[in-house]
Amino acid sequence: MDKSELRKIPGVDTLMKNSEIKKLISEYGEELAVFSIRKVLGEIRDAVMKGKKLPQNDRILNRIRQKVYHIGTCSLKPMINATGIVLHTNLGRVPLGSALTEEVAKIIEGYSNLEFDLEKGKRGHREDHITDLVTFITGAEDAVVVNNNAAGVYLSLSTFCAGKEAVISRGELIEIGGSFRIPDIMQQSGAKMVEVGTTNRTRLSDYEAALTEETAVLFKAHKSNYYIKGFSEDVEIEKLTECAHAHGLVCIYDLGSGLLRKPKGLPLETEPDVRSALQSGADLVMFSCDKLLGGPQAGIIAGKKEYIQKLRKSPLMRVLRVGKMTLAALSTVLRCYLKDETITENVPVFRMLDQSKDELREKAEKFSELLKKEKIPNKIVKNAARCGGGTLPQVEIPSYAVQLGLTKTKFSPEQLYHKLLQLDKPILGILREGSLLFDMFTLDKDQATEIVKQIKKMIQT
């Protein structure tokens, strides 16, 4: 360590007199500026003590500026998704769309009757705004809303299986995004996991052979983010439910992807839906709201009244409940399910899935023409869009993408890809084998126009 380098580190007072820092103070306040200076100087001091060289003053100022911006400005930004992946987990999964957010804004911008019964003029219950909607749409006897599907699994197992056995197929010990795994959630809930069958084949007899006096739950998890093709077998929920009820057990079905029912004409034939699962006799069915349901992040547990009432009385419900913004968005989306027409009109995920090849080709041609008018070389190519977000892993949806030809520009495709991500409204395309593509499946015409505008500005200035 060179102690002379430590002595060269500028002091807080010195930096506060700098004109650049004074601008930051006027815009973001002195407290944040001082905090950021001390944070950066501490990082530099640690680095110098480990033998690294002291950065130049302009780099120190830049790091302070970045720290202030990181805290003082919103790092969450609206983005344009040109990947063709509808439920892009990294982009917040399902977009709610303007028709829904405008209605939600009216509720959340001021006070609301979240927990106030307007008829009785006294305190009410927040779940009253959603329960009847869910039961009507799914056919469930009752339902509760929690903050995500993993919470639904955890709450159900801790309520009905703590200290007892939950039997599950080895082929359903799935990992759901962010390294959360079914076995880990089961362990945390207090349930004792009992694995049966093999990765690719599990029969009803495997479940029956595993039953003991300690068994409380037969658990089924929908493999929504992968599929096994070939020599495979699993037990349908109807048969598993019959087995559970014959032995006085609870049958819990983690449906995950959250398709409430199947609107006509969409590529959802192979996807199980909540209504059918409940009709098959499952006691509790839990699912995400920000996947194929088309709503905000939340989880719903729907099922038989006797079990839902026990969940509702659990102390964990206070921990896992959702707030007014989630309930407002969820109730707005659910009301679109009253008719098939309003689903495809107002719920973006279904509007995208309802696009025809001709529509996609027409969008690609218009996008391509806009680029050609600006003398930006491109060509239309076939591409495969996906539902994404841990849903329909086996379904590739035929789509079209526009591929840029940038050989004569100052940017390579990779450089342009990253520059588009630095915009105030970032644009995420597809970087594939040295080419930059924009898939039409997740783009509307206004977004296509904006992409052309931004590319033109970058490559022609």
N, C-alpha and C positions, 0 to 999 in steps of 0.2 A: 504494500500500500504506500502510495506517494502522498505524504501529509501536506506537501505544498499544493497539491491539486485540491485538497479539501479546503484550504484557505482561499482558493480562488472562487469557490461557490458563492454567488452573489447573495446578499442578505435580503430579507423580506422588505425592509425599509427602502433599500436601493431599488428593488424591482417595482415597488409601489409608485415611485417617481417616474417610471418609464411611461412615455406617451401611449404606447400600445395598451399597457395595463390600465391607464387612466380611462381609456375608451371602454374597456371591459367593465370597469367600476361604474361608469355612468350608465351602462346598459343593464348590468346584472347585479350591481350592488357591491359594496366594499367587503361584506362578510364572505360572499362566495369567492371573490378575487383572492382574499387572504388565505382562505381554506385551500384553494387550488394551488397557490404559490407554495404553501407549506407542504402540501401533498407531493408536488413535483420535486421540490428541493430534497425532501426526505428520500424519494426514490433515487435521485441522482447521488445523494450522499452514500446510500447503501451500495450503489453500483461502483462508485469510486473506491470505497473501502474493499471491494472485491477485486480491485486492480484495473477497472475500466477507466477510460479517459473521460475527462470532463467535457460535456458537449459545448459547442459554440453558443454564444448568447442568443442568436436568432433561433436556434433549436430549442433552447430552454423556454424562450418566450412562446414558441409555437406549441410546446407541450402544455404550457400553462393555459394557452388559449383553447386548446383541444379539451382540457379538463373542464374549463368553465363551460364550454359549449355542450359537453357531454352531460353535465348536470343541469345547466340552465335552459337547454332547448329540449324539445321532445324527440327522443330517439325512435319512437314508433312513427312510421311514415306510411301513408297510403302507397300501394304499389300497383304496377301493371303486371299481370301474370300472363306471360306469353309462352308458357311451358306446355300447355295442353293438359296439365294435371289439375282437375277441378277442385278436389279437396286437398290442397297443398298444405301439409302440416306446418311447414316452416313459414308459410304465409298466412297463418291464422285459420287454416282449413276453410270452412264454408263462408263465402261472402253473403251478407244479409240483403244487400241491394237497397236502393233508394226508397222503394215503396214501403218496405218494412221499417227502415230506420227513421223515416219521416213520422210514421205513426208512433214509434217508440219514443222519439224526441219529445212529443207532446206530453208524455207521461212522466219522463224523468227530469224534465227541465224545471219542474217545480214540485210542490207537494202532491201526494197521491194517497188513495185509500188502501195502501199496502196492507195494513193490519187494522182497518177500521170498517165495521159493518154499517153501511149507510142506511139500511132499513131499521136496524135496532138502535142506531146512534151510539154505539159503544164499540169496544175493542173486538176485532175479528181475527181471522187466521189468514196468513199469506198464501197458504196452499189452496185456499178456496178459489183463487183466481185461475187455477190451472187444473184442478182435479177433475172436474166435470168434462172439460175438454179432452183430457187424456183418456178417460174411461169411455167417452163416446166414440172416439176415433179408434181406439184399440180393442174395445170390448172387455177391458179389465174391470174387475169389481171396484178397485181402488188404486191409488198411485201416490207416490211421493217424489219430490224433486230434490236432488243433491247436487254437489258442485261438479262432479264428473262421473263417468261410468265406473272407474276404479273405486271411487267412494261408495258407489252402490254395491259393488261386490264385497267390499270391506264391511259395510254396515250390515248386510244380509248375513254374512258368515259369522260375524261377531255376535249377532243377535240369536241365531238359530243353531250355531255349531261350535261355540267357544268351548274348548276342552273335549270336544267330541270329533268324530271322524267325518270327513267329507270325501266321497269317492269320486274320482275323476279319471278320464282316459289319459294315458300317456301322450296320445296324439293331440291333446288339447291343452298341454302345459305351455301356453303361448307366452311370448313377450309382446307387450303392447307398447308403443313408442316410449322413448326416453328411458329405456332399460327397465321399465316396470314389468315384472313377471308375475304370472298367476300364482306360482308357488310361494313367492315372497309375500304377496298380499294375503294369501291363505295363512301363512305362518304368523304374520302380524295380527291377523284377526283372532288368533287363538284356536283356529281349527286345525285338526290333525289331518294332513293330506294323505290319502291312500290312493296310490297309482294302480291302474288296472290296464290290461291289454298291452299292445305294443304301439310303436310310433305310427304305423300304417294300418293296423287292424285291431279293433276292439269290438267284442261281441257283448250281447246282453248277459250271457252266461259269465263273463268276466266280472261284471258288476255284482251279480248274484253271489258268486263265489267269495267276494270280498266283504260281504255284509257280516257285521258282528253286533253285539249288544251296544257297542259304543258308536255305531253309525247313526248319524243324524240327517245327513244331506247327500243326495245324489246331485252332482254338479256337472253341468255341460257348458262348454265354452265354444262359441262359434269361431272357427278359424277364419276370421274376416280379413287378415292381412297376409295370408298365404294359403296354398291349397296343395293337396297331395293327389297326384294323378297316377293311375295304374292300379297295382294290386293293393287296394285299400278298402276299408270297411269301418263304418262307425254306427252308433245306435241312434236312431231317430228319436227326437224329443218325445213323441207320443208313446213309444215303447218304454223309454226311460221313466216317463211319468207314471205309467201303469205299474212298473216295478217298484217305484218309490212308494206309491200309495198302497200297494199290496203289503208292504212291510211297515207302514206307518211313518214314512220318512218324508222330508220336504224335498221337492225337486226344484232346483234353481238353475236358470238358464241365462248365461251371460251372452246376450246377443250382440253386444258391442256396437256394430255399425249403425243401428238405429233406424232401419227402414220400417216405418209404421205400417204401411200397406203399399201395394204395388200399383202405381198409376199406369194406365194402359199405354202401350207403345214405347216404353223406355227399356233399355238393356239391363233389366233387373230380374230376369227369369230365374237365375240360379241363386239369388240372394234370399235367405229366409227373412220373413217379416214378423213384426211383433204381434199383429193380430192373429196370424196363423199359429204362432207359438203358444199363445194363450188359449186358443181354441183346442190345441193339442193337450191341454190339461196342466201345463207347467204352473207351479204355484207362484213363482216369482220370475219375472223376466226383466232384466236390466239392460240399458243401452245408452249410448252417447247421443247428445242432442246436436253436436256440431259436425256430424258426418252426414249420413243419408237422410236424417230428419230435416237438415237444412237450417238449423237454428244456432243459438249461442252456445258457448261451452257450458255444459251441465250434464247431469245424468238423471234418468228417470227409472224408478223401480215400479213396475206395474204388476198387478196380480190379484190374489185372493184377499178379501177384506180382512180376514182374521190375521193374516201375516203382515199386511201393510199397517194395520193398527198397532201391532207390536213394534214395528220399525218406527212409526211416528212417535211412540212414547219413549224411544231410546234416548238417553242423554246425548248420544253422538249426533242426533239430528240437529242439535244446536250448533255443533261444530261443523257439520257438513251442509247446512242449509244454504240457499242462494239468496241474493239480494234483489232489490226492486228492478235494477237494470236487466238482470237475467230473466226475471219473471215477465217483465214487459215485452222483451224480445221473444221469449218462448211462446207466450200466449198469442202474440201477433202471428208468428209462423204457424202455430198449430191451427189457427182459424182458417188458414189457407187450405187445410186438408178437408174442409167441409165439402169441397167440390174438386174434381180432377182439374177443371179449367183454371181454378185459382192457384193450384200448385204450380203448374207449368208457366203461368203468367207472372206470378209474384215471387216465387222462390228460385233464386239464381241457379242453384245446383240442378234443379229439374229443368229449368229453361235451357241450360247448356246441354244436358243429356238428351233433350228433345230435338236437338238440331239434326237436320238431314245432311247427307253428303253434298247435295246440290247447294244448300245454304252455305256450307263451309267452303265449297269451291268458289262460290260467288264472292264471299268475303276475301278469300285469298287473291282472286283476280283484281279486286278493287284495291287491295293493299299493294299488290305488285305494280299496278298502274301508277299509284301515287308515288312509289319509289322511282319508277322509270321517268316520271315527269321531272323529278329532281336529279336525273342522270345518275341514279344509284343502281348499279347492276344487281339483278336478282333473278331467281327462278322459283317456280312453284313446285314443291315436292310432296309426295305422299308421306304421311306420318301417322303414328298411332297415339291417340290421346288415351288418358287413363282417368278413372274416377279418383284414385289416390286416397290418402288419409286412412290407410288401413282398411280399405273396402274393395270388393270386387277384384282381387289380385289376378284372376285368370282372364279378365275381360280387357281386350284391346279394342278401342273404338276407332274405326277408320276416320282419319282427319287429313287436313292439308296444312302445310307450313310454307312460309316464304323464306328461302335461303338467300342470304346476302352474298354477293360477289365483291369482295373488297381488295382484290389484288393490286389495284392501282391507287389505293388511298394511303394516307399516312398512318393508318391504324391497322393492325392485324385484327382478325375476328375476336381473338382472346382479349386484346386491349380494348376494343369497342364494347365487348361484353361487360368488362369491369367498369368502364366509364359510364355506361348506362345505369349501373348500380349506384353511382355517386350522385345522381340527380336528386333534386328535392322530392320528386315523385319517381323513385327508382323503377326501372324496367328490367324484368327478369326474362331473358330469352333462354335458348337451348344452345349450349356450346358442345358440339359433337364432331369429333374427328377433324378438328381444324376449321369447322364452319360454324356460322352463327345463324340460327333459325328462330322463327317466330311462329308458333302454332296458333291457328285460327280458332281452335275449340274454346279457348278461355278469353278471347278478345271480342270486344264489340267495335263498331266502326269508329266511334270517337277515339277509342284507345289506339286503334291502328293509325289514325291521323296524327295523334300525339307522338307515336313512335317515329313516324316519318319525319316529323318536325325536328325531333331531338337528334336523329341520326344526321340529318342535313346540317344542322348547326355544328355538330362535332366534326364532320369530315370535310366541311367546306370553309371552315374558319382557320 
